[in-house]
Amino acid sequence: MDTIYVPDWTFADKFRKARMSIGMEQREFAAALDLTPSTVAAYETGRSAPRFRAVPDLAKRLQLLTKIDYRWFLDVGGSTPPDLRTLVP
């Protein structure tokens, strides 16, 4: 049997896919998370990442907004998305 390669998802990948999964524009997503649009853009491109201490709170806010389990953003239990179909708009 062939091994299937599943790439790791960076925080930037997860953050962007979470926004796309609910069909929000960056400005709207930023407002809903109490972030600036430039912060959202920086997170999505990987130019910046949230401070380590801020990640759990942000992950929980992302879960409330997107319904994606917060542990996925924390890399608890692996980096494979919970369901790829739900992450593609």
Summary of the structure (lengths in Angstrom):
residues: 89
radius of gyration: 13.1
end to end distance: 31.6
largest distance: 47.2
contacts: 205
relative contact order: 0.20
helix: 58%
strand: 0%
